[in-house]
């Protein structure tokens, strides 16, 4: 196996893709890939891309600050523009995870603990729940503690600031890790109260795993969102916010 190189990682997934029909899924993928392709600043930025059915993994050869500023920013704009044109009945909502670290490649593909952590961040249940509880949102963005502490919290760019972030602990067999979650457009992400820390809190992590503290309201809004080009689809917002049923 060749020696690893330091790269930036992005994992993107569409929300509730398991609820789509095959026709709806094809429409969703076409929209998602159009947004991903349009978010890349130049072709040379992309080192590798792997399809994940309802999403994609990107390994990028640009600094993670550029990833957060230009790539993630463009993805959020692309999703927002699609949703604005399509209307709520055809919304696409995505989870975007960002991390950086060393990664190597063998004849089967790419791997490293940092890349694995990016997938785990994207699929973390609390991240999914945060998006479910934010029915007006287009996306949830989650970054690792090293990315937040080393870059985001310092506000090097106006587009990459700690505003709107809150943190939770991601549990794994290799140990607990602090991750930082943002719902663009929401002052604070609706994270579980027992394990969340707002970015502006004195208890917030800046250089390593932090101490859990008080978080925002833990009210749950249940949502199911669907997308499809010409397919007949819809968005269901239910639970306590509509009729008291889950």
C-alpha positions in Angstrom: 0.0 0.0 0.0 1.4 3.4 -0.9 2.2 5.9 1.8 -0.9 7.9 2.9 -1.4 11.6 1.9 -3.2 14.3 3.8 -6.6 15.2 2.2 -9.9 16.8 2.9 -13.0 14.6 3.1 -16.7 15.3 2.3 -19.5 12.8 2.7 -22.9 13.8 1.4 -26.2 11.9 1.9 -29.8 12.6 1.0 -32.3 12.5 3.8 -34.9 9.7 3.8 -33.7 8.1 0.6 -35.0 4.7 1.7 -38.5 6.1 1.3 -38.1 6.8 -2.4 -39.2 4.7 -5.3 -36.6 3.7 -7.9 -37.9 6.5 -10.2 -37.7 9.0 -7.4 -34.3 7.8 -6.4 -32.9 8.3 -9.9 -34.3 11.8 -10.0 -32.8 12.5 -6.6 -29.4 11.2 -7.7 -29.4 13.4 -10.8 -30.2 16.5 -8.8 -27.6 15.6 -6.1 -24.8 15.0 -8.5 -25.6 18.1 -10.5 -25.2 20.0 -7.2 -22.0 18.2 -6.2 -20.4 18.7 -9.7 -21.3 22.4 -9.6 -19.7 22.8 -6.2 -16.2 21.8 -7.2 -14.0 24.9 -7.7 -12.0 23.2 -10.5 -11.6 19.6 -11.7 -8.1 19.3 -10.2 -9.6 19.7 -6.7 -11.2 16.3 -6.8 -8.8 13.5 -6.0 -11.5 10.8 -5.8 -15.2 10.4 -5.7 -17.2 7.3 -4.9 -20.9 6.8 -5.3 -22.9 5.8 -2.2 -26.3 5.2 -3.8 -28.1 8.1 -2.0 -24.9 10.2 -1.7 -21.2 10.4 -2.4 -17.8 10.5 -0.8 -15.4 13.1 -2.0 -11.6 13.1 -1.4 -10.3 16.6 -2.2 -6.8 18.0 -2.7 -7.6 21.5 -1.4 -7.4 22.8 2.2 -10.3 22.1 4.4 -10.9 25.8 4.8 -11.5 26.1 1.1 -13.8 23.0 1.3 -15.9 24.7 4.0 -15.9 28.0 2.2 -16.2 27.1 -1.4 -17.4 23.5 -1.8 -19.8 23.2 1.1 -21.0 26.8 0.5 -21.7 26.0 -3.1 -23.5 22.8 -2.2 -25.7 24.6 0.3 -26.5 27.2 -2.4 -27.3 24.5 -4.9 -29.7 22.7 -2.6 -31.3 26.0 -1.6 -31.8 27.1 -5.2 -33.2 23.7 -6.1 -35.7 23.7 -3.2 -36.7 27.3 -4.0 -37.5 26.4 -7.6 -39.0 23.0 -6.8 -41.1 24.0 -3.9 -41.5 22.0 -0.6 -43.3 19.1 -2.3 -40.0 18.3 -4.1 -37.4 19.3 -1.6 -34.0 17.7 -1.3 -32.4 17.7 2.1 -28.9 16.6 2.7 -26.3 15.8 5.4 -22.8 17.0 4.7 -19.8 15.8 6.9 -16.4 17.4 6.6 -13.1 16.2 8.1 -9.4 16.0 7.1 -6.6 13.6 7.7 -4.4 11.0 6.1 -5.8 8.5 3.7 -4.3 5.7 1.7 -5.4 3.7 -1.3 -5.0 0.0 -2.2 -6.4 -1.9 -5.2 -9.9 -2.0 -3.5 -10.2 1.7 -2.8 -9.5 4.4 -0.2 -9.3 3.9 3.6 -8.1 5.4 6.9 -9.5 6.0 10.3 -10.0 9.7 9.4 -12.1 8.7 6.4 -14.1 6.2 8.5 -14.8 8.9 11.1 -16.2 11.2 8.3 -18.7 8.5 7.4 -19.6 8.0 11.0 -20.2 11.7 11.5 -22.5 11.8 8.5 -24.6 8.8 9.7 -24.6 9.7 13.4 -28.1 9.5 14.7 -28.0 12.8 16.5 -27.1 14.5 13.2 -30.1 12.9 11.4 -32.3 13.9 14.3 -31.1 17.5 14.1 -32.2 17.8 10.5 -35.5 16.1 11.3 -36.2 18.7 13.9 -35.5 21.5 11.5 -38.3 21.4 9.0 -37.3 24.7 7.3 -33.8 23.6 6.7 -32.2 22.4 3.5 -29.2 20.7 5.1 -27.2 19.9 8.2 -23.4 20.3 8.2 -21.2 18.4 10.7 -17.5 19.0 11.1 -14.9 17.2 13.3 -13.6 18.7 16.5 -10.1 19.3 15.0 -11.6 21.1 12.0 -13.8 23.2 14.3 -11.1 24.0 16.8 -8.3 24.6 14.3 -10.3 26.6 11.7 -14.0 27.3 12.2 -13.8 28.9 15.7 -11.1 31.4 14.5 -13.4 32.9 11.8 -10.6 33.2 9.3 -13.3 33.9 6.6 -16.7 35.5 7.0 -18.2 32.4 5.4 -16.6 30.0 7.9 -17.5 31.1 11.5 -18.6 29.3 14.7 -22.0 31.0 14.4 -24.9 28.5 14.4 -22.7 25.5 15.5 -23.4 23.3 18.5 -21.5 20.2 19.6 -22.3 16.7 20.7 -20.4 13.6 21.6 -20.1 10.9 19.0 -19.6 7.5 20.6 -17.7 4.7 19.0 -15.7 1.6 20.0 -12.5 3.5 19.7 -13.6 6.3 22.0 -15.8 9.3 22.2 -15.3 12.2 19.8 -16.7 15.7 19.9 -18.4 16.8 16.6 -19.9 20.1 15.7 -23.3 20.5 14.0 -24.8 23.3 12.1 -28.2 23.8 10.6 -27.8 26.7 8.1 -30.4 29.4 8.9 -31.0 28.2 12.5 -29.3 30.2 15.4 -28.5 26.8 17.1 -29.1 23.3 15.9 -31.9 21.4 17.7 -29.6 18.9 19.4 -30.4 16.6 22.3 -30.3 18.8 25.4 -28.4 16.3 27.6 -25.3 16.3 25.4 -25.1 19.5 23.4 -22.9 22.6 23.8 -23.5 25.8 21.8 -20.4 27.1 20.1 -20.5 30.3 22.1 -20.6 28.5 25.4 -17.8 28.7 27.9 -17.9 24.9 27.9 -17.6 24.5 24.2 -14.7 22.5 22.9 -12.0 24.4 21.0 -8.9 22.2 21.1 -10.2 18.8 22.0 -13.1 16.9 23.4 -15.3 19.2 25.4 -17.6 18.8 28.3 -21.3 18.3 27.6 -23.5 21.1 28.7 -26.9 22.6 28.2 -28.3 22.8 24.7 -31.4 24.1 22.8 -34.9 22.9 23.2 -35.3 19.2 22.7 -38.7 19.4 21.0 -39.0 16.8 18.2 -40.5 17.5 14.7 -40.9 14.4 12.6 -40.3 14.9 8.9 -40.1 12.9 5.7 -38.9 14.6 2.6 -38.9 13.4 -1.0 -37.5 14.7 -4.2 -37.8 13.8 -7.8 -37.6 15.6 -11.1 -40.8 14.8 -12.9 -41.8 12.2 -10.4 -44.9 12.7 -8.3 -43.6 13.0 -4.8 -44.2 14.9 -1.6 -43.0 16.1 1.8 -44.7 14.9 5.0 -44.3 16.9 8.2 -45.9 15.1 11.0 -45.9 14.3 14.7 -46.8 16.8 17.4 -46.4 19.8 15.0 -49.3 18.6 12.8 -51.7 16.1 14.3 -50.1 14.6 17.4 -49.1 11.4 15.7 -45.6 10.2 14.8 
